[in-house]
């Protein structure tokens, strides 16, 4: 699952719509609540980029391999109590629940945290799982090439960029 910065406004809008339509939260400023959600998601992306850069620096300094990058990133994330990879959705959901409680734009919360988390998770997963669908589309387009070859790698990257542009997704 991957969070794309170009999807953040859509995710925020969908979350606010899901929570207000069902009466889970009450707000007279839905756009402001969307801005609060966007802030949480953008901060998560910033922290993830920072972790990746610090992990790359550590790998480079130690002369490690690509597998080491993931291990170092996980260690750094654990030190900072930031969820990455499969834990990213849970981390983001905790942050969203906290912002709903603190936001001056959320007048009332009528549902339990678990109900709100479930609804937000559904929206997050729908948007963050696009990565798998995009990967499948790319692989379908280059299925005539032998996976693992240099040609496949180059073509995969080129077609991935085309498909992301087609779907309006940017990093």
Secondary structure, DSSP 8 states (H G I E B T S, - for coil): ----GGGHHHHHHHHHHHHHHTTSEE-S-HHHHHHHHHHHHHHHHHHHHHHHHHHHHHHHHHT--HHHHHHHHHHHHHHHT---GGGHHHHHHHHHHHHHHH-TT--EE-S-HHHHHHHHHHHHHHHHTHHHHHHHHHHHHTTTS-TTSHHHHHHHHHHHHHHHHHHT---
